Amino acid sequence: MSTYIKSRFFRLSILVFMGIPVLIWATGNFPERTVLKESLSIITILAFCQMIGQFFWARTSRSFMTDLTMGRVVKYHKVIGYTFITILFLHPFYLVIPRFFESGISPVDAFVTIITTMNQGVVLGIIAWCLMLVLGMTSFLRDKLPMTYKTWRIFHGILAMLFISIAAWHTMDLGRHATPAMSILISILTAGGILLLLKTYTFKKSKK
């Protein structure tokens, strides 16, 4: 862990993908809610921002990681990816967990109401959730898939771009904390990550 802490790139990524989102959340003028609800919100925000960060913690940023071996970069990419996919996998349930401690509609009824409300934000969220599940499963079962590593990497990258684009749209459309500042941050980071990946693909093709 000390190797990562000493890395300038690691410290910068913590600032960008954790520090700034927390600052925007902390300075936002939101209606007061329970500690449980706010805790679940900040966990979700940080998990999503770390998923955007995955585009930068990859071979795409090799030239910026002079103080880290590619093996450590890939290890970090995997650990962070699996960790935060697991957290975001439970995101739909975070929305109804507080209902266990409140009077009124039951958690089950609340969950059914949410996933059957076919507005744009909900539909985008369901699509993003499904793409994320496929992304995680195809990464975990990579060695068992009938494709070469090179083909898998391209498939993985395209799937990641689709997921993060739709998830970002969902977040900005429906997110409680999607203030103009948070939306701008998400837009810039998402666009930057996608462009970095596309640049890598384009550069490889031009070399051929």
C-alpha positions as a Python dict, from the first residue, in 0.01 Angstrom:
ca = {
    (1, 'M'): (0, 0, 0),
    (2, 'S'): (289, 234, 75),
    (3, 'T'): (390, 218, -292),
    (4, 'Y'): (53, 359, -393),
    (5, 'I'): (56, 626, -124),
    (6, 'K'): (393, 749, -246),
    (7, 'S'): (262, 770, -602),
    (8, 'R'): (176, 1119, -720),
    (9, 'F'): (-83, 976, -959),
    (10, 'F'): (-252, 788, -674),
    (11, 'R'): (-273, 1100, -456),
    (12, 'L'): (-408, 1303, -746),
    (13, 'S'): (-673, 1041, -822),
    (14, 'I'): (-785, 1040, -457),
    (15, 'L'): (-825, 1418, -474),
    (16, 'V'): (-1016, 1416, -804),
    (17, 'F'): (-1236, 1109, -760),
    (18, 'M'): (-1298, 1134, -385),
    (19, 'G'): (-1197, 1471, -247),
    (20, 'I'): (-1377, 1696, -496),
    (21, 'P'): (-1705, 1495, -496),
    (22, 'V'): (-1711, 1497, -115),
    (23, 'L'): (-1644, 1872, -114),
    (24, 'I'): (-1930, 1937, -357),
    (25, 'W'): (-2161, 1716, -151),
    (26, 'A'): (-2058, 1878, 178),
    (27, 'T'): (-2110, 2233, 49),
    (28, 'G'): (-2440, 2159, -123),
    (29, 'N'): (-2757, 2313, 16),
    (30, 'F'): (-2965, 1996, 50),
    (31, 'P'): (-3267, 1933, 275),
    (32, 'E'): (-3159, 1764, 597),
    (33, 'R'): (-3201, 1386, 602),
    (34, 'T'): (-3115, 1101, 836),
    (35, 'V'): (-2754, 994, 884),
    (36, 'L'): (-2837, 658, 724),
    (37, 'K'): (-2974, 815, 406),
    (38, 'E'): (-2683, 1057, 370),
    (39, 'S'): (-2431, 780, 439),
    (40, 'L'): (-2580, 564, 165),
    (41, 'S'): (-2580, 863, -69),
    (42, 'I'): (-2213, 947, -16),
    (43, 'I'): (-2115, 581, -52),
    (44, 'T'): (-2297, 569, -386),
    (45, 'I'): (-2143, 897, -506),
    (46, 'L'): (-1790, 783, -422),
    (47, 'A'): (-1846, 439, -574),
    (48, 'F'): (-1965, 590, -900),
    (49, 'C'): (-1677, 840, -914),
    (50, 'Q'): (-1431, 556, -856),
    (51, 'M'): (-1587, 370, -1148),
    (52, 'I'): (-1517, 672, -1366),
    (53, 'G'): (-1164, 664, -1228),
    (54, 'Q'): (-1122, 315, -1369),
    (55, 'F'): (-1072, 470, -1713),
    (56, 'F'): (-763, 644, -1581),
    (57, 'W'): (-633, 353, -1371),
    (58, 'A'): (-556, 148, -1680),
    (59, 'R'): (-302, 114, -1959),
    (60, 'T'): (-451, 430, -2109),
    (61, 'S'): (-260, 637, -1851),
    (62, 'R'): (66, 448, -1866),
    (63, 'S'): (267, 760, -1953),
    (64, 'F'): (146, 934, -1635),
    (65, 'M'): (231, 645, -1402),
    (66, 'T'): (607, 651, -1414),
    (67, 'D'): (630, 566, -1043),
    (68, 'L'): (406, 257, -1064),
    (69, 'T'): (459, -70, -1246),
    (70, 'M'): (185, -182, -1484),
    (71, 'G'): (133, -485, -1262),
    (72, 'R'): (39, -262, -968),
    (73, 'V'): (-186, -50, -1190),
    (74, 'V'): (-375, -358, -1313),
    (75, 'K'): (-403, -491, -957),
    (76, 'Y'): (-549, -161, -836),
    (77, 'H'): (-785, -152, -1135),
    (78, 'K'): (-917, -499, -1052),
    (79, 'V'): (-955, -446, -677),
    (80, 'I'): (-1129, -110, -717),
    (81, 'G'): (-1346, -240, -1000),
    (82, 'Y'): (-1475, -547, -819),
    (83, 'T'): (-1520, -356, -492),
    (84, 'F'): (-1726, -72, -632),
    (85, 'I'): (-1924, -285, -876),
    (86, 'T'): (-2035, -482, -570),
    (87, 'I'): (-2133, -160, -391),
    (88, 'L'): (-2322, -23, -692),
    (89, 'F'): (-2488, -360, -750),
    (90, 'L'): (-2672, -295, -422),
    (91, 'H'): (-2758, 64, -513),
    (92, 'P'): (-3128, -7, -589),
    (93, 'F'): (-3164, -157, -243),
    (94, 'Y'): (-2998, 141, -72),
    (95, 'L'): (-3298, 344, -183),
    (96, 'V'): (-3537, 136, 27),
    (97, 'I'): (-3324, 30, 325),
    (98, 'P'): (-3431, 340, 527),
    (99, 'R'): (-3791, 224, 486),
    (100, 'F'): (-3723, -50, 739),
    (101, 'F'): (-3689, 223, 1002),
    (102, 'E'): (-3971, 450, 887),
    (103, 'S'): (-4347, 430, 899),
    (104, 'G'): (-4556, 426, 584),
    (105, 'I'): (-4496, 227, 267),
    (106, 'S'): (-4307, -101, 313),
    (107, 'P'): (-3956, -151, 169),
    (108, 'V'): (-4084, -411, -79),
    (109, 'D'): (-4365, -187, -202),
    (110, 'A'): (-4121, 105, -230),
    (111, 'F'): (-3877, -106, -433),
    (112, 'V'): (-4148, -231, -670),
    (113, 'T'): (-4275, 125, -716),
    (114, 'I'): (-3926, 249, -802),
    (115, 'I'): (-3839, -16, -1061),
    (116, 'T'): (-4182, -4, -1226),
    (117, 'T'): (-4186, 374, -1263),
    (118, 'M'): (-4089, 398, -1627),
    (119, 'N'): (-3954, 751, -1643),
    (120, 'Q'): (-3628, 835, -1819),
    (121, 'G'): (-3408, 835, -1510),
    (122, 'V'): (-3530, 498, -1386),
    (123, 'V'): (-3497, 333, -1729),
    (124, 'L'): (-3143, 467, -1765),
    (125, 'G'): (-3060, 336, -1419),
    (126, 'I'): (-3190, -13, -1498),
    (127, 'I'): (-2995, -23, -1825),
    (128, 'A'): (-2677, 98, -1653),
    (129, 'W'): (-2721, -157, -1372),
    (130, 'C'): (-2755, -441, -1625),
    (131, 'L'): (-2452, -323, -1822),
    (132, 'M'): (-2251, -301, -1501),
    (133, 'L'): (-2349, -656, -1409),
    (134, 'V'): (-2235, -782, -1751),
    (135, 'L'): (-1914, -579, -1718),
    (136, 'G'): (-1834, -736, -1382),
    (137, 'M'): (-1924, -1091, -1484),
    (138, 'T'): (-1730, -1083, -1811),
    (139, 'S'): (-1427, -950, -1623),
    (140, 'F'): (-1446, -1215, -1352),
    (141, 'L'): (-1502, -1496, -1605),
    (142, 'R'): (-1262, -1360, -1866),
    (143, 'D'): (-1056, -1680, -1890),
    (144, 'K'): (-1368, -1885, -1958),
    (145, 'L'): (-1500, -1667, -2241),
    (146, 'P'): (-1457, -1789, -2603),
    (147, 'M'): (-1246, -1493, -2713),
    (148, 'T'): (-883, -1389, -2720),
    (149, 'Y'): (-746, -1146, -2462),
    (150, 'K'): (-714, -876, -2728),
    (151, 'T'): (-1078, -918, -2833),
    (152, 'W'): (-1188, -922, -2469),
    (153, 'R'): (-1005, -596, -2399),
    (154, 'I'): (-1185, -421, -2685),
    (155, 'F'): (-1518, -569, -2573),
    (156, 'H'): (-1445, -466, -2214),
    (157, 'G'): (-1361, -111, -2318),
    (158, 'I'): (-1671, -66, -2534),
    (159, 'L'): (-1893, -210, -2260),
    (160, 'A'): (-1730, 18, -2003),
    (161, 'M'): (-1792, 325, -2221),
    (162, 'L'): (-2158, 232, -2268),
    (163, 'F'): (-2204, 170, -1896),
    (164, 'I'): (-2037, 487, -1774),
    (165, 'S'): (-2217, 705, -2031),
    (166, 'I'): (-2562, 576, -1938),
    (167, 'A'): (-2483, 570, -1566),
    (168, 'A'): (-2364, 932, -1579),
    (169, 'W'): (-2681, 1033, -1763),
    (170, 'H'): (-2889, 850, -1502),
    (171, 'T'): (-2700, 1020, -1220),
    (172, 'M'): (-2742, 1369, -1360),
    (173, 'D'): (-3106, 1309, -1450),
    (174, 'L'): (-3222, 1150, -1125),
    (175, 'G'): (-2947, 1198, -867),
    (176, 'R'): (-3051, 1382, -553),
    (177, 'H'): (-2710, 1545, -526),
    (178, 'A'): (-2673, 1621, -898),
    (179, 'T'): (-2614, 1992, -852),
    (180, 'P'): (-2472, 2192, -1144),
    (181, 'A'): (-2125, 2158, -990),
    (182, 'M'): (-2156, 1781, -945),
    (183, 'S'): (-2302, 1738, -1294),
    (184, 'I'): (-2018, 1938, -1449),
    (185, 'L'): (-1760, 1731, -1260),
    (186, 'I'): (-1922, 1404, -1369),
    (187, 'S'): (-1948, 1523, -1730),
    (188, 'I'): (-1583, 1632, -1747),
    (189, 'L'): (-1446, 1316, -1583),
    (190, 'T'): (-1667, 1084, -1789),
    (191, 'A'): (-1584, 1258, -2117),
    (192, 'G'): (-1215, 1264, -2027),
    (193, 'G'): (-1209, 893, -1947),
    (194, 'I'): (-1391, 796, -2266),
    (195, 'L'): (-1173, 1020, -2485),
    (196, 'L'): (-860, 876, -2325),
    (197, 'L'): (-974, 524, -2406),
    (198, 'L'): (-1075, 616, -2762),
    (199, 'K'): (-739, 786, -2811),
    (200, 'T'): (-565, 466, -2704),
    (201, 'Y'): (-766, 257, -2951),
    (202, 'T'): (-709, 508, -3233),
    (203, 'F'): (-336, 530, -3159),
    (204, 'K'): (-298, 153, -3173),
    (205, 'K'): (-477, 136, -3508),
    (206, 'S'): (-262, 416, -3654),
    (207, 'K'): (56, 234, -3548),
    (208, 'K'): (-53, -67, -3751),
}
